[in-house]
Amino acid sequence: MERVSKIIANSGYCSRRKAEEYIKEGKVEVNGKKINVGDKASKDDNIKVNGTYLNKEEKEYILLYKPRGVVSTTNDDKGRKTVLDLINTDNRLYPVGRLDYDTTGIILLTNDGNLANLLMHPKSEIDKMYIVKVKGIVPPVILKKLCNGVIIDGVKTSKAKARVKRYDKKSDTSIVELTIHEGKNHQVKNMFKALNYNVLKLKRETYSFLDLSGLKSGEYRHLTPKEVKKLYNEVNKSSTSK
């Protein structure tokens, strides 16, 4: 038995706080009866939110190699292709975090709201490694600033890891490997912008221990039970160590 608000959040329908608001407003029923905040239910109970029953669907975990020109949302008011358009599933999946329209690389999608919320929580500090192409030379002093944190909108970013992979003299461009554990909006681009660098291309190569091995742009695969368990272990270990 679990709190109904948690069951709703885990289903991906909405956040736990929003679920509690729905319960207070009388918009949640369990087996046909309205409930109170704190009430519990089992996986076999029929839960209705705003007149819609929660799907008792199997949990699904997908790793997608997102191409350029695709938005990492469930729908887009501009009619652009979304990450869900690239996946064949009957389940209602949600992306874990976001990648910009023109950013490529690894993104996770799941209907496991609990894991998604844990992965996106700042306390989890999940490492994400990006390959960044910028104009010009990136000297050690700039790498040090990236590693120590830069000021964006008055707030300093957390410590990171950075190294130059190569410099192309002909095109005057550098390829930088940057690993961060935060997930602020446009963070990588804004970090370089704060240091007067324009990001030409951006790709997320890894998410925690997961990478893009065996996938081409636009392709995806399902996570193994072992990988899902390892992700849970990582976020649980992070939350208990702080």
C-alpha positions in Angstrom: 0.0 0.0 0.0 1.2 3.5 -0.9 -0.1 7.0 -0.6 -2.4 7.7 -3.5 -0.5 11.0 -4.3 2.7 9.0 -4.7 1.0 6.4 -7.0 -0.3 9.2 -9.2 3.1 10.9 -9.3 4.8 7.6 -10.1 2.4 7.1 -13.0 3.8 10.2 -14.6 0.3 11.9 -14.6 1.6 14.9 -12.5 3.8 15.8 -9.6 3.1 14.6 -6.1 2.3 18.1 -4.9 -0.2 18.6 -7.8 -1.8 15.2 -7.0 -2.4 16.3 -3.4 -4.0 19.4 -4.8 -6.3 17.3 -6.9 -7.2 15.2 -3.8 -8.0 18.3 -1.8 -10.2 19.5 -4.6 -12.1 16.2 -4.7 -10.9 15.3 -8.1 -9.4 11.9 -7.1 -11.4 8.7 -6.6 -10.3 5.3 -5.5 -12.7 2.5 -6.4 -15.4 5.1 -7.0 -14.9 7.0 -3.7 -13.3 10.4 -3.1 -10.4 10.3 -0.7 -8.3 12.5 1.6 -4.7 13.5 1.4 -2.6 10.7 3.0 -5.0 7.9 2.1 -3.4 4.8 0.6 -4.2 2.4 -2.1 -2.7 -0.7 -3.7 -1.7 -1.4 -7.3 -4.9 -3.3 -7.8 -7.2 -0.4 -6.9 -8.9 1.7 -9.6 -7.7 5.3 -9.3 -9.4 8.1 -11.2 -7.9 11.6 -11.5 -10.0 14.3 -13.2 -12.3 11.7 -14.6 -9.5 9.6 -16.1 -8.4 6.3 -14.8 -4.7 5.8 -14.3 -3.2 3.3 -16.7 -1.9 0.2 -15.0 0.8 -0.1 -17.6 4.1 -1.9 -17.3 7.1 0.3 -16.6 9.1 1.1 -19.7 12.6 2.7 -19.9 14.1 3.9 -23.2 17.4 5.4 -24.1 17.1 7.5 -27.3 19.8 9.1 -29.4 18.1 12.4 -30.1 18.8 14.0 -33.5 18.9 17.7 -34.2 15.6 19.3 -35.0 13.6 17.3 -32.5 12.1 18.8 -29.3 12.3 16.8 -26.1 8.7 17.3 -25.0 5.6 15.2 -25.4 3.9 17.7 -27.8 4.8 20.9 -29.5 2.5 23.8 -30.3 4.7 24.7 -33.3 4.1 21.3 -34.9 7.7 20.2 -34.7 8.7 16.6 -34.3 9.0 15.4 -30.7 11.1 12.6 -29.2 7.9 10.6 -28.8 7.5 10.6 -32.6 10.7 8.5 -32.8 9.5 5.8 -30.5 7.1 2.9 -31.1 5.2 2.3 -27.8 1.6 2.2 -26.5 2.7 3.5 -23.1 2.6 7.2 -22.1 6.3 8.1 -21.8 7.9 11.3 -20.6 11.4 12.6 -21.3 13.7 12.7 -18.3 14.9 16.3 -18.5 15.4 18.1 -21.8 17.8 18.6 -24.6 17.6 21.7 -26.8 16.1 21.6 -30.3 19.5 21.8 -31.9 21.3 19.6 -29.3 21.9 15.9 -30.1 22.6 12.9 -27.9 21.4 10.7 -25.1 18.0 11.3 -23.5 15.9 8.9 -21.3 12.2 8.4 -21.6 10.0 6.5 -19.1 6.6 6.1 -17.5 8.3 5.5 -14.2 7.6 8.9 -12.6 9.4 8.0 -9.4 12.7 7.3 -11.1 12.4 10.3 -13.4 11.8 12.6 -10.5 14.8 11.1 -8.6 17.1 11.5 -11.6 16.1 15.1 -12.1 16.4 16.1 -8.5 19.4 18.3 -7.9 20.5 16.2 -4.9 21.1 13.2 -7.2 23.9 14.9 -9.0 23.8 12.6 -12.0 26.9 13.2 -14.3 26.2 14.2 -17.9 29.0 14.5 -20.3 28.8 16.8 -23.3 30.9 17.2 -26.4 31.0 20.9 -27.2 32.2 22.6 -30.4 33.2 26.2 -30.0 34.9 28.9 -32.1 38.5 29.7 -31.1 41.1 28.3 -28.8 40.1 27.2 -25.3 43.2 27.8 -23.1 43.8 26.2 -19.6 42.5 29.4 -17.8 39.1 29.0 -19.5 39.0 25.3 -18.6 39.8 26.1 -15.0 36.9 28.6 -14.9 34.5 26.0 -16.4 35.7 23.5 -13.8 35.4 25.9 -10.8 32.0 27.3 -11.9 30.9 30.4 -13.9 28.3 33.0 -13.0 25.0 32.7 -14.9 22.2 35.1 -14.0 23.9 35.9 -10.7 24.3 32.2 -9.7 27.5 30.2 -9.8 27.4 26.8 -11.5 28.6 23.8 -9.6 32.1 22.3 -10.1 32.5 20.5 -13.3 35.1 18.6 -15.4 36.5 20.0 -18.6 39.2 19.2 -21.1 40.0 20.1 -24.7 39.9 17.0 -27.0 41.3 18.8 -30.0 41.8 22.1 -31.8 41.3 22.5 -35.6 43.6 25.3 -36.7 42.1 25.4 -40.2 38.5 26.1 -39.0 39.7 27.7 -35.7 37.4 25.6 -33.6 37.9 23.6 -30.4 36.2 20.4 -29.3 35.7 20.4 -25.5 34.5 17.6 -23.3 32.4 19.0 -20.4 30.9 17.0 -17.5 28.3 18.6 -15.3 25.7 17.2 -12.9 23.3 20.1 -12.9 20.4 20.5 -15.4 19.6 24.2 -15.6 18.0 25.5 -18.8 20.6 25.9 -21.6 23.3 25.4 -19.0 26.2 24.3 -21.2 25.6 27.0 -23.8 25.2 29.7 -21.1 28.4 28.5 -19.4 30.4 29.1 -22.6 28.5 32.3 -23.4 29.5 33.7 -20.0 33.1 33.1 -21.0 32.6 34.8 -24.5 32.4 31.5 -26.5 29.7 30.7 -29.0 28.6 27.0 -29.0 28.4 25.8 -32.6 27.5 22.2 -31.9 26.4 20.4 -28.7 26.0 16.7 -28.1 25.3 14.8 -24.8 27.5 11.7 -25.0 26.7 10.1 -21.6 24.1 10.1 -18.8 25.5 8.6 -15.7 27.0 5.2 -16.8 24.9 5.1 -19.9 26.2 6.0 -23.4 25.2 5.8 -27.1 27.1 2.6 -28.0 25.4 0.8 -30.8 23.0 3.5 -31.7 22.7 5.9 -34.6 21.0 9.3 -34.5 17.3 8.7 -34.2 17.6 5.2 -32.9 16.7 3.9 -29.4 16.9 0.9 -27.2 15.3 -0.3 -24.0 17.2 -0.3 -20.7 17.9 -3.7 -19.2 16.6 -4.5 -15.7 20.2 -4.4 -14.5 20.6 -0.8 -15.8 17.3 0.3 -14.3 18.4 -1.1 -10.9 21.8 0.6 -11.2 20.1 3.9 -11.9 17.9 3.5 -8.8 21.0 2.5 -6.7 22.8 5.7 -7.9 20.1 8.1 -7.0 19.3 6.4 -3.7 23.0 6.4 -2.8 23.2 10.1 -3.6 20.2 11.0 -1.5 21.5 9.0 1.6 25.0 10.5 1.4 23.8 14.1 1.7 
